[in-house]
Amino acid sequence: MGCIGLEAKFLSKEKDLVEVQFNDCDEAMIRLVVEKLSQDKKVGFAAVTLDHPLTANPVLRVKASNAKDAIEKAVEAVIDEVAMAQKKSKAL
């Protein structure tokens, strides 16, 4: 599962809708970000799309009053959780 040093490209920034493409990132990681976003009461909608699992980069769509900040917060939380899980698995 990759994308700890993820590269994101903002495709669109509207008033309350943001689309972000994550390059060279596993779709499962972005689904974890969507899960975190869905727990945020300030986020109205969060979803990931993928044109083809082998050739496309996941695109995250988020509708919120401050979508960019919500995405950054969710990504950081997922990265922290993955790092903690890796640390725990090494201790086994």
C-alpha positions in Angstrom: 0.0 0.0 0.0 1.7 3.2 -1.1 1.5 7.0 -1.0 3.0 8.0 2.4 5.0 10.7 0.5 1.9 11.3 -1.6 1.7 13.8 -4.5 -1.7 15.5 -4.8 -2.9 17.7 -7.7 -6.0 19.9 -7.2 -8.2 19.5 -10.3 -10.9 22.0 -9.2 -11.6 24.3 -6.4 -15.1 25.7 -6.3 -16.8 27.4 -3.4 -17.6 24.3 -1.5 -16.4 21.4 -3.8 -12.8 20.3 -4.3 -11.4 17.6 -6.6 -8.0 16.2 -5.9 -6.0 13.7 -7.9 -3.5 11.5 -6.0 -0.7 10.3 -8.1 1.0 6.9 -7.6 -1.3 6.2 -4.7 -3.2 3.1 -3.8 -6.9 3.5 -4.0 -7.3 1.8 -0.5 -5.4 4.7 1.1 -7.7 7.2 -0.4 -10.7 5.2 0.7 -9.3 5.5 4.3 -9.2 9.3 3.8 -12.9 9.2 2.6 -13.8 7.2 5.7 -12.1 9.9 7.9 -13.9 12.7 6.0 -17.2 11.0 6.4 -16.7 11.2 10.2 -16.3 15.0 10.0 -19.6 16.7 10.6 -18.5 19.7 8.5 -18.1 17.5 5.4 -21.3 17.1 3.3 -19.9 14.6 0.8 -16.7 12.7 0.2 -16.0 10.0 -2.4 -13.2 8.6 -4.5 -13.4 7.6 -8.2 -11.0 5.6 -10.3 -11.2 5.2 -14.0 -9.4 1.9 -14.0 -7.6 0.2 -11.1 -4.4 -0.5 -13.0 -4.0 2.7 -15.0 -5.6 5.6 -13.2 -4.9 7.7 -10.2 -7.7 8.1 -7.6 -9.7 11.3 -7.6 -11.1 12.5 -4.3 -14.2 14.7 -4.4 -15.2 16.5 -1.2 -18.0 18.9 -0.6 -17.5 21.0 2.6 -17.3 24.7 3.6 -13.5 24.3 4.0 -12.8 21.2 1.9 -9.1 21.7 1.5 -8.5 21.9 5.3 -10.7 18.9 5.8 -8.8 16.9 3.3 -5.4 17.8 4.8 -6.6 16.9 8.3 -8.0 13.5 7.1 -4.8 12.7 5.1 -2.6 13.5 8.1 -4.8 11.3 10.4 -4.6 8.4 7.9 -0.8 8.7 7.6 -0.5 8.8 11.4 -2.6 5.6 11.7 -0.7 3.8 9.1 2.7 4.7 10.7 1.4 3.6 14.1 0.2 0.3 12.6 3.6 -0.3 10.9 5.4 0.4 14.2 3.1 -2.0 16.1 3.6 -4.7 13.5 7.4 -4.4 13.7 7.2 -4.9 17.5 5.5 -8.3 17.0 
